[in-house]
Amino acid sequence: MGSLSIWHWIIVIAVVLLLFGRGKISDLMGDVAQGIKAFKKGMQDDEKTAEKPEPVKSIDHTAPPSTTARTDVGSKAV
């Protein structure tokens, strides 16, 4: 009684086929296969973008600082 015999498995498979039908199971397996392919393609795209280094951004230090004084420093708004 602890393990299932071959007849139990046949009955379980027959019930699953009756509930879901043959078309639904094959559609489900096709969807799973497409999902796996999309996942693998996404992983390959991530590796390709990781290999391309981003351009280095630099700050231009040669620009002169602005000489206009701020008028709002130290003033209190009433």
HELIX and SHEET records of a PDB file:
HELIX    1   1 ILE A    6  GLU A   51  1                                  46    
END                                                                             
